[in-house]
Amino acid sequence: MNRKFFFPIVAALVLAAAFLSCNKDNGNNDGNNVKLLHFELDHYGNNTRYEYDTQNRITKITGYSSNGGTTPYRTQTLMYGGNNLIKFDDYTLTAHSANQLTYSDGRSTHTFELNSDSTLAKVLSSYANGWISEINYQYQNGNLTKKTDELLNGESHRVSTSEYTYDNMHSPFLNCKTPKWWMIWQISGSKNNATELVVYENGEVFKLIFSYEYDNEGYPARSFFGELRTYYSYDKWPGRKI
């Protein structure tokens, strides 16, 4: 992988992905006041806003660029039926069993195999351009520790492996109740915050180091990746149940 493309992409994606979680923990806030990540602002001035339903599940993610415009550059919406996620943007969910789900939007299809705790075990994806991918996930102590991604297109075969190390502090989405498998697929979640990511690809090794400043309840207030910073703001919802 070309280094000039690798690091900007990882900086944008992994910082948000590596430490977000929906796992339940003992980090209750002010009795029944539930603390949820509402807003994050990155080093470049781009911001992301999260909206939730009364069950603390994400219903909308909206991203705005640093140019100050009121039109979002990305919007993701989630719809629920009872306790289940039934639609994500243009993807409609098909449940084959309790541990196997499929999303398809007509251009790509993703089949998810779940563990007994609803975390992702494997994702199989096929795309209209002929590419096929398989991603396998491994966990330890509530954290995603290893992800192996294989990408195939005819005789072309790429394999990359990501390994994570964590702190012992609360993740920003500690009290989020969005299904774990979706969070891992879209945001990549673990109970704690990733402090190191090592990526192995095409015979090369890339190591990324992250650090954090925490608020008085042990949640990240700021994260750091070299000179890049991300700021986090939370809301507390009285009367909500953890």
C-alpha positions as CSV (number, residue, x, y, z in Angstrom):
1,M,0.0,0.0,0.0
2,N,1.3,3.5,-0.9
3,R,2.2,5.3,2.4
4,K,0.9,8.7,1.2
5,F,-2.6,7.2,0.9
6,F,-2.4,4.9,3.9
7,F,-1.9,7.4,6.7
8,P,-4.5,10.1,5.8
9,I,-7.1,7.4,5.3
10,V,-6.3,5.7,8.6
11,A,-6.2,9.0,10.5
12,A,-9.7,9.8,9.3
13,L,-11.2,6.4,9.8
14,V,-9.4,4.6,12.6
15,L,-9.6,7.4,15.1
16,A,-13.3,7.3,15.0
17,A,-13.5,3.5,14.5
18,A,-11.1,2.0,16.8
19,F,-12.5,3.1,20.1
20,L,-16.3,3.3,19.6
21,S,-18.5,0.8,21.5
22,C,-22.0,-0.2,22.4
23,N,-21.0,-2.6,25.2
24,K,-22.8,-2.4,28.6
25,D,-20.5,-1.5,31.5
26,N,-20.6,-0.3,35.1
27,G,-20.0,3.3,34.1
28,N,-23.5,4.6,34.9
29,N,-23.8,8.4,35.0
30,D,-25.6,10.3,37.8
31,G,-28.1,7.5,38.5
32,N,-30.4,7.3,35.5
33,N,-28.8,10.1,33.6
34,V,-27.4,8.4,30.5
35,K,-24.3,9.9,28.9
36,L,-24.3,9.7,25.1
37,L,-21.8,11.0,22.6
38,H,-23.5,13.9,20.8
39,F,-20.8,15.7,18.9
40,E,-17.3,15.3,17.7
41,L,-15.0,17.8,16.1
42,D,-11.8,16.8,14.2
43,H,-8.5,18.7,13.7
44,Y,-9.6,20.1,10.3
45,G,-12.9,21.5,11.6
46,N,-15.2,18.8,10.3
47,N,-17.9,17.7,12.8
48,T,-20.1,14.7,13.3
49,R,-23.4,14.7,15.2
50,Y,-25.3,11.7,16.6
51,E,-29.0,11.4,17.3
52,Y,-30.7,8.7,19.4
53,D,-34.1,7.2,20.1
54,T,-35.5,6.8,23.7
55,Q,-33.8,3.4,23.9
56,N,-30.3,5.0,23.4
57,R,-29.9,3.6,19.9
58,I,-28.4,5.7,17.1
59,T,-31.0,6.9,14.6
60,K,-29.0,9.3,12.6
61,I,-25.3,10.3,12.0
62,T,-24.7,13.6,10.2
63,G,-21.3,14.9,9.1
64,Y,-20.6,18.6,8.3
65,S,-17.4,19.8,6.6
66,S,-15.2,22.6,7.9
67,N,-16.4,25.1,5.2
68,G,-19.3,26.1,7.4
69,G,-22.0,25.0,5.1
70,T,-25.4,23.8,6.4
71,T,-25.6,20.9,3.9
72,P,-24.1,17.7,5.4
73,Y,-21.5,15.8,3.4
74,R,-22.8,12.5,4.8
75,T,-25.9,11.3,6.5
76,Q,-26.6,7.8,7.8
77,T,-30.0,6.8,9.1
78,L,-31.1,3.7,11.1
79,M,-34.6,2.3,11.5
80,Y,-35.7,-0.2,14.0
81,G,-38.6,-2.6,14.3
82,G,-39.1,-3.7,17.9
83,N,-35.7,-4.7,19.2
84,N,-34.2,-5.2,15.8
85,L,-32.4,-3.0,13.3
86,I,-34.4,-3.4,10.0
87,K,-33.0,-0.7,7.7
88,F,-29.8,1.2,7.3
89,D,-29.8,3.9,4.6
90,D,-30.7,2.1,1.4
91,Y,-29.9,-1.3,2.9
92,T,-32.8,-3.6,3.9
93,L,-32.1,-6.3,6.5
94,T,-32.9,-10.0,5.9
95,A,-32.6,-12.3,8.9
96,H,-31.8,-15.9,7.9
97,S,-31.4,-17.0,11.5
98,A,-30.5,-15.5,14.9
99,N,-26.8,-15.5,14.0
100,Q,-26.9,-14.7,10.3
101,L,-28.1,-11.5,8.6
102,T,-27.9,-10.0,5.1
103,Y,-28.0,-6.4,3.9
104,S,-28.3,-5.5,0.2
105,D,-28.9,-2.3,-1.7
106,G,-28.8,-3.8,-5.2
107,R,-25.2,-2.7,-5.7
108,S,-23.5,-4.6,-2.9
109,T,-24.6,-7.5,-0.6
110,H,-23.2,-8.1,2.9
111,T,-23.8,-11.3,4.9
112,F,-23.0,-11.1,8.6
113,E,-22.3,-14.1,10.8
114,L,-22.7,-13.2,14.5
115,N,-21.3,-14.6,17.8
116,S,-23.6,-15.5,20.6
117,D,-23.1,-12.0,22.2
118,S,-24.1,-10.3,18.8
119,T,-20.6,-9.2,17.9
120,L,-19.4,-9.9,14.4
121,A,-17.6,-13.1,13.7
122,K,-17.4,-12.7,9.9
123,V,-18.6,-10.4,7.1
124,L,-18.9,-11.7,3.5
125,S,-19.4,-9.0,0.9
126,S,-19.9,-9.0,-2.9
127,Y,-19.9,-5.9,-5.1
128,A,-21.2,-5.1,-8.6
129,N,-17.7,-4.5,-9.9
130,G,-16.8,-8.2,-9.2
131,W,-14.9,-7.7,-6.0
132,I,-15.5,-10.1,-3.1
133,S,-14.3,-9.6,0.5
134,E,-14.2,-11.6,3.7
135,I,-13.5,-10.0,7.0
136,N,-12.9,-12.1,10.2
137,Y,-13.0,-10.6,13.7
138,Q,-11.4,-11.7,17.0
139,Y,-12.1,-10.4,20.5
140,Q,-10.6,-10.4,24.0
141,N,-12.1,-8.9,27.2
142,G,-14.8,-7.1,25.2
143,N,-12.4,-5.5,22.7
144,L,-11.8,-6.2,19.1
145,T,-8.2,-7.4,19.0
146,K,-7.7,-8.6,15.5
147,K,-9.3,-8.1,12.1
148,T,-8.3,-10.0,8.9
149,D,-9.5,-8.6,5.6
150,E,-9.3,-10.6,2.3
151,L,-10.2,-9.0,-1.0
152,L,-10.6,-11.0,-4.2
153,N,-11.3,-10.2,-7.8
154,G,-10.4,-13.0,-10.2
155,E,-6.7,-13.8,-9.7
156,S,-6.2,-10.6,-7.6
157,H,-5.9,-11.4,-3.9
158,R,-5.1,-8.9,-1.1
159,V,-4.9,-9.7,2.6
160,S,-4.5,-7.2,5.4
161,T,-4.4,-7.8,9.2
162,S,-5.1,-5.2,11.9
163,E,-4.2,-5.8,15.5
164,Y,-5.3,-3.5,18.4
165,T,-4.2,-2.6,21.9
166,Y,-6.4,-0.8,24.4
167,D,-6.5,1.4,27.5
168,N,-8.9,0.6,30.4
169,M,-11.0,3.7,30.2
170,H,-14.6,4.2,28.9
171,S,-15.3,4.4,25.2
172,P,-17.4,7.3,24.0
173,F,-20.3,5.0,23.1
174,L,-20.4,3.1,26.4
175,N,-24.2,3.5,26.9
176,C,-25.2,3.1,23.3
177,K,-27.6,0.3,22.6
178,T,-27.3,0.1,18.8
179,P,-26.7,-3.5,17.8
180,K,-23.1,-4.5,18.4
181,W,-22.6,-6.1,15.0
182,W,-23.6,-2.9,13.2
183,M,-21.3,-0.7,15.3
184,I,-18.4,-3.1,14.6
185,W,-19.2,-3.1,10.9
186,Q,-19.7,0.6,10.5
187,I,-17.7,2.2,13.3
188,S,-15.6,-0.7,14.7
189,G,-16.3,-1.0,18.4
190,S,-14.7,-2.1,21.6
191,K,-15.2,-1.6,25.3
192,N,-12.1,0.5,25.8
193,N,-10.1,3.0,23.6
194,A,-7.5,1.8,21.2
195,T,-4.0,3.0,22.0
196,E,-2.1,1.2,19.2
197,L,-3.0,-0.2,15.8
198,V,-0.6,-2.4,13.9
199,V,-1.5,-3.1,10.2
200,Y,0.2,-5.9,8.2
201,E,-0.3,-5.6,4.4
202,N,1.7,-6.7,1.3
203,G,4.8,-7.5,3.4
204,E,4.7,-4.0,5.1
205,V,4.0,-3.1,8.7
206,F,2.4,0.1,9.8
207,K,2.1,1.1,13.5
208,L,-0.2,3.9,14.7
209,I,-0.2,5.3,18.2
210,F,-3.2,7.0,19.8
211,S,-3.6,8.9,23.1
212,Y,-6.4,10.5,25.0
213,E,-7.4,13.2,27.6
214,Y,-10.4,12.1,29.7
215,D,-13.2,13.9,31.5
216,N,-13.8,13.3,35.2
217,E,-16.0,10.3,34.5
218,G,-13.3,8.5,32.4
219,Y,-14.6,9.2,28.9
220,P,-12.4,10.7,26.2
221,A,-12.6,14.5,26.0
222,R,-9.9,14.6,23.3
223,S,-8.0,12.1,21.3
224,F,-4.6,12.5,19.6
225,F,-2.9,10.9,16.6
226,G,0.3,12.7,16.1
227,E,-0.7,16.4,15.5
228,L,-4.3,15.4,14.7
229,R,-6.9,16.0,17.4
230,T,-10.5,15.1,17.9
231,Y,-12.8,16.7,20.5
232,Y,-15.9,15.0,22.0
233,S,-19.0,16.4,23.5
234,Y,-21.7,14.4,25.4
235,D,-25.3,14.9,26.4
236,K,-26.9,13.4,29.5
237,W,-30.5,12.3,29.3
238,P,-32.4,12.2,32.7
239,G,-34.7,9.3,33.3
240,R,-33.2,7.1,30.6
241,K,-32.2,3.6,31.6
242,I,-28.7,2.2,31.2
